[in-house]
Amino acid sequence: QVQLVESGGGLVQAGDSLRLSCAASGRSFSGVLMGWFRQAPGKEREFVANIRGSGAITSYADSVKGRFTISRDNAKNSLYLQMNRLKPEDTAVYYCAAVVGGSSYDFWGQGTQVTVSS
């Protein structure tokens, strides 16, 4: 069974850091585009960052640029999101996702909650 499982969320204070992990299983994700998305209460899910299969090319939402860093370890079939200088507006459920079968994200994890208090 192909799975993406996020971990590392939690409750932190503004200015703190967290590192999210996404462990993939069931198949190799080393050659595919992977990304992080988030959904805050009452809002639509939004793009956070993504990373190409080689790890050499990344992109970020303007709201997190300079604070968050996406990375991957293809040997471990894992994806990461280092979040620094967290703000209350970063509070959301964070999801990892992968583009496998086509041009859209078609594999999703179950999400991990990140709560940033002011």
Biopython code that builds the backbone (N, CA, C, O; Angstrom):
import numpy as np
from Bio.PDB.StructureBuilder import StructureBuilder

atoms = [
    (1, "GLN", "N", (0.839, -1.190, 0.000)),
    (1, "GLN", "CA", (0.000, 0.000, 0.000)),
    (1, "GLN", "C", (0.881, 1.250, 0.000)),
    (1, "GLN", "O", (1.790, 1.379, 0.821)),
    (2, "VAL", "N", (0.609, 2.147, -0.908)),
    (2, "VAL", "CA", (1.376, 3.369, -1.003)),
    (2, "VAL", "C", (0.868, 4.362, 0.034)),
    (2, "VAL", "O", (-0.329, 4.637, 0.116)),
    (3, "GLN", "N", (1.799, 4.895, 0.826)),
    (3, "GLN", "CA", (1.406, 5.822, 1.882)),
    (3, "GLN", "C", (2.394, 6.968, 2.013)),
    (3, "GLN", "O", (3.590, 6.818, 1.767)),
    (4, "LEU", "N", (1.865, 8.109, 2.405)),
    (4, "LEU", "CA", (2.669, 9.246, 2.837)),
    (4, "LEU", "C", (2.217, 9.556, 4.255)),
    (4, "LEU", "O", (1.030, 9.769, 4.501)),
    (5, "VAL", "N", (3.157, 9.582, 5.181)),
    (5, "VAL", "CA", (2.812, 9.788, 6.585)),
    (5, "VAL", "C", (3.620, 10.950, 7.134)),
    (5, "VAL", "O", (4.848, 10.890, 7.199)),
    (6, "GLU", "N", (2.917, 12.015, 7.530)),
    (6, "GLU", "CA", (3.572, 13.194, 8.080)),
    (6, "GLU", "C", (3.770, 13.045, 9.589)),
    (6, "GLU", "O", (3.026, 12.333, 10.264)),
    (7, "SER", "N", (4.775, 13.723, 10.092)),
    (7, "SER", "CA", (5.013, 13.792, 11.532)),
    (7, "SER", "C", (5.787, 15.071, 11.844)),
    (7, "SER", "O", (6.298, 15.745, 10.950)),
    (8, "GLY", "N", (5.857, 15.384, 13.131)),
    (8, "GLY", "CA", (6.651, 16.532, 13.553)),
    (8, "GLY", "C", (5.862, 17.774, 13.922)),
    (8, "GLY", "O", (6.435, 18.764, 14.377)),
    (9, "GLY", "N", (4.550, 17.728, 13.731)),
    (9, "GLY", "CA", (3.748, 18.880, 14.106)),
    (9, "GLY", "C", (3.668, 19.034, 15.612)),
    (9, "GLY", "O", (4.103, 18.164, 16.366)),
    (10, "GLY", "N", (3.106, 20.150, 16.037)),
    (10, "GLY", "CA", (2.955, 20.374, 17.465)),
    (10, "GLY", "C", (2.544, 21.790, 17.777)),
    (10, "GLY", "O", (2.211, 22.571, 16.885)),
    (11, "LEU", "N", (2.571, 22.112, 19.064)),
    (11, "LEU", "CA", (2.226, 23.449, 19.550)),
    (11, "LEU", "C", (3.509, 24.175, 19.927)),
    (11, "LEU", "O", (4.276, 23.708, 20.769)),
    (12, "VAL", "N", (3.731, 25.313, 19.301)),
    (12, "VAL", "CA", (4.923, 26.092, 19.581)),
    (12, "VAL", "C", (4.535, 27.564, 19.739)),
    (12, "VAL", "O", (3.399, 27.954, 19.470)),
    (13, "GLN", "N", (5.492, 28.361, 20.177)),
    (13, "GLN", "CA", (5.281, 29.791, 20.299)),
    (13, "GLN", "C", (5.806, 30.515, 19.061)),
    (13, "GLN", "O", (6.666, 30.008, 18.342)),
    (14, "ALA", "N", (5.280, 31.684, 18.836)),
    (14, "ALA", "CA", (5.754, 32.498, 17.729)),
    (14, "ALA", "C", (7.264, 32.692, 17.834)),
    (14, "ALA", "O", (7.794, 32.972, 18.909)),
    (15, "GLY", "N", (7.938, 32.540, 16.711)),
    (15, "GLY", "CA", (9.386, 32.663, 16.681)),
    (15, "GLY", "C", (10.123, 31.347, 16.792)),
    (15, "GLY", "O", (11.318, 31.273, 16.507)),
    (16, "ASP", "N", (9.419, 30.308, 17.204)),
    (16, "ASP", "CA", (10.028, 28.990, 17.334)),
    (16, "ASP", "C", (10.188, 28.306, 15.974)),
    (16, "ASP", "O", (9.768, 28.826, 14.940)),
    (17, "SER", "N", (10.802, 27.140, 16.010)),
    (17, "SER", "CA", (11.020, 26.340, 14.806)),
    (17, "SER", "C", (10.415, 24.959, 14.964)),
    (17, "SER", "O", (10.278, 24.449, 16.076)),
    (18, "LEU", "N", (10.057, 24.367, 13.851)),
    (18, "LEU", "CA", (9.601, 22.983, 13.795)),
    (18, "LEU", "C", (10.128, 22.357, 12.516)),
    (18, "LEU", "O", (10.350, 23.043, 11.518)),
    (19, "ARG", "N", (10.322, 21.060, 12.557)),
    (19, "ARG", "CA", (10.701, 20.335, 11.348)),
    (19, "ARG", "C", (9.691, 19.237, 11.093)),
    (19, "ARG", "O", (9.540, 18.316, 11.896)),
    (20, "LEU", "N", (9.011, 19.339, 9.988)),
    (20, "LEU", "CA", (8.060, 18.318, 9.592)),
    (20, "LEU", "C", (8.747, 17.266, 8.736)),
    (20, "LEU", "O", (9.655, 17.569, 7.963)),
    (21, "SER", "N", (8.304, 16.036, 8.885)),
    (21, "SER", "CA", (8.813, 14.940, 8.075)),
    (21, "SER", "C", (7.645, 14.252, 7.373)),
    (21, "SER", "O", (6.519, 14.243, 7.871)),
    (22, "CYS", "N", (7.932, 13.688, 6.231)),
    (22, "CYS", "CA", (6.946, 12.907, 5.488)),
    (22, "CYS", "C", (7.638, 11.635, 5.035)),
    (22, "CYS", "O", (8.549, 11.672, 4.208)),
    (23, "ALA", "N", (7.203, 10.517, 5.576)),
    (23, "ALA", "CA", (7.783, 9.225, 5.230)),
    (23, "ALA", "C", (6.915, 8.549, 4.180)),
    (23, "ALA", "O", (5.715, 8.357, 4.379)),
    (24, "ALA", "N", (7.530, 8.193, 3.068)),
    (24, "ALA", "CA", (6.812, 7.533, 1.985)),
    (24, "ALA", "C", (7.079, 6.034, 2.028)),
    (24, "ALA", "O", (8.179, 5.602, 2.371)),
    (25, "SER", "N", (6.089, 5.262, 1.686)),
    (25, "SER", "CA", (6.253, 3.810, 1.661)),
    (25, "SER", "C", (5.385, 3.232, 0.559)),
    (25, "SER", "O", (4.449, 3.873, 0.081)),
    (26, "GLY", "N", (5.706, 2.027, 0.172)),
    (26, "GLY", "CA", (4.919, 1.341, -0.845)),
    (26, "GLY", "C", (5.468, 1.481, -2.253)),
    (26, "GLY", "O", (5.183, 0.654, -3.119)),
    (27, "ARG", "N", (6.248, 2.517, -2.483)),
    (27, "ARG", "CA", (6.913, 2.721, -3.759)),
    (27, "ARG", "C", (7.944, 3.813, -3.563)),
    (27, "ARG", "O", (7.910, 4.537, -2.568)),
    (28, "SER", "N", (8.863, 3.933, -4.510)),
    (28, "SER", "CA", (9.855, 4.989, -4.438)),
    (28, "SER", "C", (9.280, 6.290, -4.985)),
    (28, "SER", "O", (8.627, 6.308, -6.028)),
    (29, "PHE", "N", (9.536, 7.384, -4.256)),
    (29, "PHE", "CA", (9.122, 8.709, -4.697)),
    (29, "PHE", "C", (10.331, 9.539, -5.121)),
    (29, "PHE", "O", (10.240, 10.761, -5.240)),
    (30, "SER", "N", (11.449, 8.881, -5.347)),
    (30, "SER", "CA", (12.691, 9.618, -5.566)),
    (30, "SER", "C", (12.675, 10.445, -6.835)),
    (30, "SER", "O", (13.389, 11.445, -6.912)),
    (31, "GLY", "N", (11.891, 10.069, -7.831)),
    (31, "GLY", "CA", (11.941, 10.796, -9.086)),
    (31, "GLY", "C", (10.791, 11.735, -9.330)),
    (31, "GLY", "O", (10.642, 12.264, -10.432)),
    (32, "VAL", "N", (9.961, 11.955, -8.302)),
    (32, "VAL", "CA", (8.743, 12.716, -8.540)),
    (32, "VAL", "C", (8.744, 14.030, -7.783)),
    (32, "VAL", "O", (9.430, 14.195, -6.774)),
    (33, "LEU", "N", (7.959, 14.954, -8.296)),
    (33, "LEU", "CA", (7.754, 16.219, -7.618)),
    (33, "LEU", "C", (6.968, 15.977, -6.331)),
    (33, "LEU", "O", (5.950, 15.284, -6.335)),
    (34, "MET", "N", (7.449, 16.553, -5.237)),
    (34, "MET", "CA", (6.740, 16.446, -3.960)),
    (34, "MET", "C", (6.576, 17.836, -3.367)),
    (34, "MET", "O", (7.347, 18.752, -3.651)),
    (35, "GLY", "N", (5.568, 17.965, -2.550)),
    (35, "GLY", "CA", (5.313, 19.280, -1.996)),
    (35, "GLY", "C", (4.658, 19.238, -0.643)),
    (35, "GLY", "O", (4.226, 18.188, -0.167)),
    (36, "TRP", "N", (4.594, 20.404, -0.032)),
    (36, "TRP", "CA", (3.881, 20.614, 1.226)),
    (36, "TRP", "C", (2.746, 21.613, 0.971)),
    (36, "TRP", "O", (2.902, 22.610, 0.265)),
    (37, "PHE", "N", (1.628, 21.305, 1.566)),
    (37, "PHE", "CA", (0.467, 22.182, 1.515)),
    (37, "PHE", "C", (-0.032, 22.365, 2.949)),
    (37, "PHE", "O", (0.359, 21.620, 3.848)),
    (38, "ARG", "N", (-0.884, 23.345, 3.154)),
    (38, "ARG", "CA", (-1.464, 23.531, 4.478)),
    (38, "ARG", "C", (-2.894, 24.026, 4.362)),
    (38, "ARG", "O", (-3.285, 24.639, 3.368)),
    (39, "GLN", "N", (-3.661, 23.745, 5.399)),
    (39, "GLN", "CA", (-5.041, 24.200, 5.439)),
    (39, "GLN", "C", (-5.364, 24.691, 6.835)),
    (39, "GLN", "O", (-5.338, 23.928, 7.799)),
    (40, "ALA", "N", (-5.666, 25.967, 6.930)),
    (40, "ALA", "CA", (-6.053, 26.571, 8.192)),
    (40, "ALA", "C", (-7.567, 26.448, 8.369)),
    (40, "ALA", "O", (-8.293, 26.283, 7.389)),
    (41, "PRO", "N", (-8.044, 26.526, 9.606)),
    (41, "PRO", "CA", (-9.493, 26.410, 9.853)),
    (41, "PRO", "C", (-10.277, 27.454, 9.057)),
    (41, "PRO", "O", (-9.971, 28.646, 9.100)),
    (42, "GLY", "N", (-11.279, 26.991, 8.341)),
    (42, "GLY", "CA", (-12.125, 27.893, 7.586)),
    (42, "GLY", "C", (-11.533, 28.402, 6.290)),
    (42, "GLY", "O", (-12.134, 29.237, 5.614)),
    (43, "LYS", "N", (-10.361, 27.905, 5.939)),
    (43, "LYS", "CA", (-9.703, 28.363, 4.703)),
    (43, "LYS", "C", (-9.451, 27.197, 3.764)),
    (43, "LYS", "O", (-9.482, 26.036, 4.171)),
    (44, "GLU", "N", (-9.203, 27.518, 2.514)),
    (44, "GLU", "CA", (-8.878, 26.489, 1.545)),
    (44, "GLU", "C", (-7.424, 26.046, 1.714)),
    (44, "GLU", "O", (-6.578, 26.773, 2.233)),
    (45, "ARG", "N", (-7.179, 24.840, 1.258)),
    (45, "ARG", "CA", (-5.804, 24.343, 1.294)),
    (45, "ARG", "C", (-4.939, 25.190, 0.377)),
    (45, "ARG", "O", (-5.364, 25.567, -0.715)),
    (46, "GLU", "N", (-3.716, 25.491, 0.826)),
    (46, "GLU", "CA", (-2.837, 26.333, 0.028)),
    (46, "GLU", "C", (-1.451, 25.703, -0.110)),
    (46, "GLU", "O", (-1.001, 24.934, 0.740)),
    (47, "PHE", "N", (-0.812, 26.051, -1.188)),
    (47, "PHE", "CA", (0.538, 25.579, -1.470)),
    (47, "PHE", "C", (1.528, 26.235, -0.522)),
    (47, "PHE", "O", (1.422, 27.424, -0.219)),
    (48, "VAL", "N", (2.490, 25.451, -0.059)),
    (48, "VAL", "CA", (3.559, 25.967, 0.800)),
    (48, "VAL", "C", (4.901, 25.925, 0.063)),
    (48, "VAL", "O", (5.577, 26.945, -0.067)),
    (49, "ALA", "N", (5.276, 24.745, -0.414)),
    (49, "ALA", "CA", (6.569, 24.582, -1.079)),
    (49, "ALA", "C", (6.564, 23.281, -1.854)),
    (49, "ALA", "O", (5.800, 22.365, -1.552)),
    (50, "ASN", "N", (7.433, 23.208, -2.868)),
    (50, "ASN", "CA", (7.643, 21.923, -3.533)),
    (50, "ASN", "C", (9.091, 21.766, -3.934)),
    (50, "ASN", "O", (9.876, 22.713, -3.894)),
    (51, "ILE", "N", (9.429, 20.549, -4.320)),
    (51, "ILE", "CA", (10.807, 20.208, -4.627)),
    (51, "ILE", "C", (10.822, 19.165, -5.731)),
    (51, "ILE", "O", (10.066, 18.194, -5.691)),
    (52, "ARG", "N", (11.685, 19.370, -6.718)),
    (52, "ARG", "CA", (11.800, 18.427, -7.831)),
    (52, "ARG", "C", (12.436, 17.129, -7.352)),
    (52, "ARG", "O", (12.961, 17.045, -6.242)),
    (53, "GLY", "N", (12.374, 16.101, -8.232)),
    (53, "GLY", "CA", (12.841, 14.785, -7.847)),
    (53, "GLY", "C", (14.294, 14.739, -7.416)),
    (53, "GLY", "O", (14.645, 14.013, -6.486)),
    (54, "SER", "N", (15.135, 15.503, -8.081)),
    (54, "SER", "CA", (16.560, 15.510, -7.749)),
    (54, "SER", "C", (16.858, 16.293, -6.485)),
    (54, "SER", "O", (17.917, 16.136, -5.877)),
    (55, "GLY", "N", (15.917, 17.136, -6.095)),
    (55, "GLY", "CA", (16.129, 18.009, -4.942)),
    (55, "GLY", "C", (16.797, 19.323, -5.271)),
    (55, "GLY", "O", (17.003, 20.158, -4.391)),
    (56, "ALA", "N", (17.137, 19.511, -6.537)),
    (56, "ALA", "CA", (17.897, 20.695, -6.917)),
    (56, "ALA", "C", (17.031, 21.933, -7.107)),
    (56, "ALA", "O", (17.534, 23.051, -7.007)),
    (57, "ILE", "N", (15.764, 21.762, -7.373)),
    (57, "ILE", "CA", (14.883, 22.896, -7.667)),
    (57, "ILE", "C", (13.737, 22.912, -6.666)),
    (57, "ILE", "O", (13.042, 21.915, -6.471)),
    (58, "THR", "N", (13.559, 24.059, -6.043)),
    (58, "THR", "CA", (12.496, 24.229, -5.058)),
    (58, "THR", "C", (11.719, 25.508, -5.359)),
    (58, "THR", "O", (12.219, 26.412, -6.028)),
    (59, "SER", "N", (10.518, 25.563, -4.865)),
    (59, "SER", "CA", (9.732, 26.793, -4.957)),
    (59, "SER", "C", (8.924, 26.944, -3.684)),
    (59, "SER", "O", (8.613, 25.962, -3.010)),
    (60, "TYR", "N", (8.585, 28.193, -3.360)),
    (60, "TYR", "CA", (7.920, 28.502, -2.105)),
    (60, "TYR", "C", (6.799, 29.515, -2.303)),
    (60, "TYR", "O", (6.846, 30.350, -3.206)),
    (61, "ALA", "N", (5.810, 29.424, -1.456)),
    (61, "ALA", "CA", (4.818, 30.477, -1.378)),
    (61, "ALA", "C", (5.483, 31.724, -0.805)),
    (61, "ALA", "O", (6.395, 31.626, 0.017)),
    (62, "ASP", "N", (5.029, 32.886, -1.236)),
    (62, "ASP", "CA", (5.626, 34.134, -0.752)),
    (62, "ASP", "C", (5.537, 34.255, 0.769)),
    (62, "ASP", "O", (6.415, 34.835, 1.408)),
    (63, "SER", "N", (4.481, 33.709, 1.332)),
    (63, "SER", "CA", (4.250, 33.848, 2.772)),
    (63, "SER", "C", (5.272, 33.103, 3.625)),
    (63, "SER", "O", (5.416, 33.392, 4.813)),
    (64, "VAL", "N", (5.984, 32.140, 3.024)),
    (64, "VAL", "CA", (6.940, 31.355, 3.810)),
    (64, "VAL", "C", (8.371, 31.512, 3.306)),
    (64, "VAL", "O", (9.307, 31.005, 3.924)),
    (65, "LYS", "N", (8.539, 32.204, 2.202)),
    (65, "LYS", "CA", (9.862, 32.348, 1.608)),
    (65, "LYS", "C", (10.813, 33.009, 2.596)),
    (65, "LYS", "O", (10.488, 34.027, 3.207)),
    (66, "GLY", "N", (11.999, 32.409, 2.741)),
    (66, "GLY", "CA", (12.982, 32.938, 3.672)),
    (66, "GLY", "C", (12.859, 32.399, 5.078)),
    (66, "GLY", "O", (13.771, 32.569, 5.887)),
    (67, "ARG", "N", (11.736, 31.744, 5.388)),
    (67, "ARG", "CA", (11.531, 31.155, 6.718)),
    (67, "ARG", "C", (11.473, 29.637, 6.682)),
    (67, "ARG", "O", (11.932, 28.975, 7.612)),
    (68, "PHE", "N", (10.911, 29.081, 5.613)),
    (68, "PHE", "CA", (10.759, 27.637, 5.484)),
    (68, "PHE", "C", (11.743, 27.101, 4.443)),
    (68, "PHE", "O", (12.081, 27.779, 3.473)),
    (69, "THR", "N", (12.192, 25.866, 4.672)),
    (69, "THR", "CA", (13.078, 25.197, 3.723)),
    (69, "THR", "C", (12.582, 23.777, 3.485)),
    (69, "THR", "O", (12.436, 22.994, 4.424)),
    (70, "ILE", "N", (12.327, 23.454, 2.231)),
    (70, "ILE", "CA", (11.922, 22.106, 1.873)),
    (70, "ILE", "C", (13.154, 21.318, 1.434)),
    (70, "ILE", "O", (14.048, 21.856, 0.781)),
    (71, "SER", "N", (13.188, 20.050, 1.800)),
    (71, "SER", "CA", (14.292, 19.191, 1.395)),
    (71, "SER", "C", (13.788, 17.762, 1.307)),
    (71, "SER", "O", (12.683, 17.447, 1.749)),
    (72, "ARG", "N", (14.606, 16.914, 0.735)),
    (72, "ARG", "CA", (14.235, 15.515, 0.616)),
    (72, "ARG", "C", (15.476, 14.655, 0.731)),
    (72, "ARG", "O", (16.593, 15.093, 0.453)),
    (73, "ASP", "N", (15.251, 13.415, 1.149)),
    (73, "ASP", "CA", (16.303, 12.411, 1.198)),
    (73, "ASP", "C", (15.769, 11.220, 0.411)),
    (73, "ASP", "O", (15.013, 10.406, 0.943)),
    (74, "ASN", "N", (16.154, 11.121, -0.831)),
    (74, "ASN", "CA", (15.616, 10.064, -1.680)),
    (74, "ASN", "C", (16.040, 8.669, -1.215)),
    (74, "ASN", "O", (15.324, 7.693, -1.441)),
    (75, "ALA", "N", (17.184, 8.579, -0.576)),
    (75, "ALA", "CA", (17.623, 7.287, -0.056)),
    (75, "ALA", "C", (16.696, 6.793, 1.049)),
    (75, "ALA", "O", (16.514, 5.590, 1.238)),
    (76, "LYS", "N", (16.107, 7.755, 1.780)),
    (76, "LYS", "CA", (15.178, 7.407, 2.861)),
    (76, "LYS", "C", (13.722, 7.538, 2.422)),
    (76, "LYS", "O", (12.801, 7.311, 3.206)),
    (77, "ASN", "N", (13.530, 7.911, 1.149)),
    (77, "ASN", "CA", (12.167, 8.075, 0.642)),
    (77, "ASN", "C", (11.368, 9.041, 1.518)),
    (77, "ASN", "O", (10.215, 8.787, 1.867)),
    (78, "SER", "N", (12.012, 10.148, 1.859)),
    (78, "SER", "CA", (11.423, 11.076, 2.819)),
    (78, "SER", "C", (11.509, 12.513, 2.343)),
    (78, "SER", "O", (12.394, 12.894, 1.577)),
    (79, "LEU", "N", (10.557, 13.293, 2.824)),
    (79, "LEU", "CA", (10.435, 14.710, 2.524)),
    (79, "LEU", "C", (10.407, 15.471, 3.835)),
    (79, "LEU", "O", (9.880, 14.976, 4.831)),
    (80, "TYR", "N", (10.975, 16.683, 3.845)),
    (80, "TYR", "CA", (11.052, 17.460, 5.077)),
    (80, "TYR", "C", (10.635, 18.908, 4.827)),
    (80, "TYR", "O", (10.684, 19.410, 3.704)),
    (81, "LEU", "N", (10.227, 19.552, 5.903)),
    (81, "LEU", "CA", (9.950, 20.984, 5.856)),
    (81, "LEU", "C", (10.477, 21.593, 7.150)),
    (81, "LEU", "O", (9.913, 21.382, 8.224)),
    (82, "GLN", "N", (11.557, 22.344, 7.037)),
    (82, "GLN", "CA", (12.102, 23.066, 8.182)),
    (82, "GLN", "C", (11.420, 24.416, 8.252)),
    (82, "GLN", "O", (11.496, 25.208, 7.312)),
    (83, "MET", "N", (10.757, 24.680, 9.361)),
    (83, "MET", "CA", (9.991, 25.913, 9.524)),
    (83, "MET", "C", (10.619, 26.736, 10.638)),
    (83, "MET", "O", (10.637, 26.314, 11.794)),
    (84, "ASN", "N", (11.124, 27.887, 10.296)),
    (84, "ASN", "CA", (11.747, 28.785, 11.265)),
    (84, "ASN", "C", (10.924, 30.064, 11.402)),
    (84, "ASN", "O", (10.122, 30.407, 10.534)),
    (85, "ARG", "N", (11.146, 30.748, 12.501)),
    (85, "ARG", "CA", (10.459, 32.029, 12.769)),
    (85, "ARG", "C", (8.961, 31.893, 12.529)),
    (85, "ARG", "O", (8.355, 32.679, 11.801)),
    (86, "LEU", "N", (8.390, 30.895, 13.147)),
    (86, "LEU", "CA", (6.974, 30.611, 12.950)),
    (86, "LEU", "C", (6.100, 31.750, 13.460)),
    (86, "LEU", "O", (6.429, 32.426, 14.434)),
    (87, "LYS", "N", (4.988, 31.939, 12.776)),
    (87, "LYS", "CA", (4.036, 32.993, 13.105)),
    (87, "LYS", "C", (2.675, 32.349, 13.404)),
    (87, "LYS", "O", (2.411, 31.235, 12.953)),
    (88, "PRO", "N", (1.827, 33.027, 14.145)),
    (88, "PRO", "CA", (0.485, 32.483, 14.398)),
    (88, "PRO", "C", (-0.272, 32.164, 13.111)),
    (88, "PRO", "O", (-1.064, 31.222, 13.076)),
    (89, "GLU", "N", (-0.039, 32.928, 12.073)),
    (89, "GLU", "CA", (-0.736, 32.672, 10.802)),
    (89, "GLU", "C", (-0.225, 31.432, 10.079)),
    (89, "GLU", "O", (-0.781, 31.047, 9.050)),
    (90, "ASP", "N", (0.813, 30.809, 10.596)),
    (90, "ASP", "CA", (1.274, 29.524, 10.047)),
    (90, "ASP", "C", (0.475, 28.354, 10.623)),
    (90, "ASP", "O", (0.641, 27.215, 10.188)),
    (91, "THR", "N", (-0.377, 28.628, 11.585)),
    (91, "THR", "CA", (-1.201, 27.576, 12.180)),
    (91, "THR", "C", (-2.088, 26.927, 11.133)),
    (91, "THR", "O", (-2.863, 27.604, 10.458)),
    (92, "ALA", "N", (-1.973, 25.611, 10.999)),
    (92, "ALA", "CA", (-2.719, 24.872, 9.975)),
    (92, "ALA", "C", (-2.405, 23.394, 10.109)),
    (92, "ALA", "O", (-1.509, 22.993, 10.851)),
    (93, "VAL", "N", (-3.161, 22.596, 9.377)),
    (93, "VAL", "CA", (-2.793, 21.203, 9.165)),
    (93, "VAL", "C", (-1.899, 21.173, 7.931)),
    (93, "VAL", "O", (-2.259, 21.705, 6.881)),
    (94, "TYR", "N", (-0.749, 20.556, 8.062)),
    (94, "TYR", "CA", (0.230, 20.494, 6.975)),
    (94, "TYR", "C", (0.196, 19.110, 6.348)),
    (94, "TYR", "O", (0.215, 18.091, 7.039)),
    (95, "TYR", "N", (0.146, 19.099, 5.019)),
    (95, "TYR", "CA", (0.077, 17.865, 4.259)),
    (95, "TYR", "C", (1.258, 17.754, 3.303)),
    (95, "TYR", "O", (1.673, 18.744, 2.701)),
    (96, "CYS", "N", (1.789, 16.559, 3.168)),
    (96, "CYS", "CA", (2.734, 16.325, 2.087)),
    (96, "CYS", "C", (1.996, 15.635, 0.948)),
    (96, "CYS", "O", (0.994, 14.952, 1.158)),
    (97, "ALA", "N", (2.506, 15.827, -0.245)),
    (97, "ALA", "CA", (1.845, 15.296, -1.430)),
    (97, "ALA", "C", (2.877, 15.022, -2.510)),
    (97, "ALA", "O", (3.984, 15.562, -2.489)),
    (98, "ALA", "N", (2.491, 14.171, -3.457)),
    (98, "ALA", "CA", (3.387, 13.799, -4.548)),
    (98, "ALA", "C", (2.635, 13.737, -5.866)),
    (98, "ALA", "O", (1.454, 13.395, -5.916)),
    (99, "VAL", "N", (3.341, 14.073, -6.921)),
    (99, "VAL", "CA", (2.805, 13.955, -8.279)),
    (99, "VAL", "C", (3.370, 12.679, -8.880)),
    (99, "VAL", "O", (4.562, 12.603, -9.177)),
    (100, "VAL", "N", (2.524, 11.688, -9.058)),
    (100, "VAL", "CA", (2.998, 10.390, -9.530)),
    (100, "VAL", "C", (2.450, 10.056, -10.912)),
    (100, "VAL", "O", (3.209, 9.723, -11.822)),
    (101, "GLY", "N", (1.145, 10.145, -11.066)),
    (101, "GLY", "CA", (0.518, 9.644, -12.279)),
    (101, "GLY", "C", (0.324, 10.649, -13.386)),
    (101, "GLY", "O", (0.003, 10.276, -14.515)),
    (102, "GLY", "N", (0.516, 11.926, -13.081)),
    (102, "GLY", "CA", (0.230, 12.910, -14.115)),
    (102, "GLY", "C", (0.797, 14.264, -13.775)),
    (102, "GLY", "O", (1.961, 14.370, -13.390)),
    (103, "SER", "N", (-0.005, 15.304, -13.910)),
    (103, "SER", "CA", (0.476, 16.657, -13.680)),
    (103, "SER", "C", (-0.051, 17.267, -12.402)),
    (103, "SER", "O", (0.264, 18.415, -12.089)),
    (104, "SER", "N", (-0.846, 16.522, -11.658)),
    (104, "SER", "CA", (-1.382, 17.064, -10.413)),
    (104, "SER", "C", (-0.974, 16.160, -9.246)),
    (104, "SER", "O", (-0.571, 15.012, -9.430)),
    (105, "TYR", "N", (-1.094, 16.717, -8.047)),
    (105, "TYR", "CA", (-0.741, 15.953, -6.848)),
    (105, "TYR", "C", (-1.799, 14.872, -6.634)),
    (105, "TYR", "O", (-2.971, 15.170, -6.408)),
    (106, "ASP", "N", (-1.371, 13.623, -6.707)),
    (106, "ASP", "CA", (-2.329, 12.525, -6.615)),
    (106, "ASP", "C", (-2.090, 11.590, -5.447)),
    (106, "ASP", "O", (-2.844, 10.635, -5.259)),
    (107, "PHE", "N", (-1.053, 11.845, -4.655)),
    (107, "PHE", "CA", (-0.853, 11.107, -3.416)),
    (107, "PHE", "C", (-0.734, 12.119, -2.290)),
    (107, "PHE", "O", (0.022, 13.087, -2.379)),
    (108, "TRP", "N", (-1.506, 11.875, -1.214)),
    (108, "TRP", "CA", (-1.549, 12.810, -0.090)),
    (108, "TRP", "C", (-1.403, 12.081, 1.222)),
    (108, "TRP", "O", (-1.873, 10.954, 1.373)),
    (109, "GLY", "N", (-0.748, 12.727, 2.174)),
    (109, "GLY", "CA", (-0.701, 12.204, 3.522)),
    (109, "GLY", "C", (-1.942, 12.614, 4.293)),
    (109, "GLY", "O", (-2.828, 13.283, 3.761)),
    (110, "GLN", "N", (-1.994, 12.207, 5.550)),
    (110, "GLN", "CA", (-3.174, 12.480, 6.369)),
    (110, "GLN", "C", (-3.089, 13.820, 7.091)),
    (110, "GLN", "O", (-4.084, 14.305, 7.630)),
    (111, "GLY", "N", (-1.917, 14.406, 7.098)),
    (111, "GLY", "CA", (-1.731, 15.729, 7.690)),
    (111, "GLY", "C", (-1.190, 15.684, 9.105)),
    (111, "GLY", "O", (-1.373, 14.707, 9.831)),
    (112, "THR", "N", (-0.520, 16.763, 9.481)),
    (112, "THR", "CA", (-0.029, 16.933, 10.853)),
    (112, "THR", "C", (-0.329, 18.365, 11.287)),
    (112, "THR", "O", (-0.118, 19.310, 10.527)),
    (113, "GLN", "N", (-0.818, 18.515, 12.507)),
    (113, "GLN", "CA", (-1.258, 19.825, 12.986)),
    (113, "GLN", "C", (-0.077, 20.637, 13.498)),
    (113, "GLN", "O", (0.739, 20.154, 14.284)),
    (114, "VAL", "N", (-0.005, 21.867, 13.040)),
    (114, "VAL", "CA", (0.960, 22.838, 13.553)),
    (114, "VAL", "C", (0.168, 24.012, 14.130)),
    (114, "VAL", "O", (-0.639, 24.633, 13.439)),
    (115, "THR", "N", (0.411, 24.299, 15.386)),
    (115, "THR", "CA", (-0.258, 25.406, 16.057)),
    (115, "THR", "C", (0.793, 26.345, 16.619)),
    (115, "THR", "O", (1.669, 25.924, 17.376)),
    (116, "VAL", "N", (0.709, 27.609, 16.254)),
    (116, "VAL", "CA", (1.667, 28.610, 16.707)),
    (116, "VAL", "C", (0.925, 29.638, 17.551)),
    (116, "VAL", "O", (0.037, 30.339, 17.066)),
    (117, "SER", "N", (1.300, 29.711, 18.797)),
    (117, "SER", "CA", (0.653, 30.663, 19.699)),
    (117, "SER", "C", (1.416, 31.980, 19.705)),
    (117, "SER", "O", (2.626, 32.023, 19.483)),
    (118, "SER", "N", (0.673, 33.051, 19.967)),
    (118, "SER", "CA", (1.304, 34.389, 19.949)),
    (118, "SER", "C", (1.827, 34.773, 21.317)),
    (118, "SER", "O", (2.384, 35.858, 21.483)),
]
sb = StructureBuilder()
sb.init_structure("model")
sb.init_model(0)
sb.init_chain("A")
sb.init_seg("    ")
for serial, (resi, resn, name, xyz) in enumerate(atoms, 1):
    if name == "N":
        sb.init_residue(resn, " ", resi, " ")
    sb.init_atom(name, np.array(xyz, "f"), 0.0, 1.0, " ", f" {name:<3s}", serial, name[0])
structure = sb.get_structure()
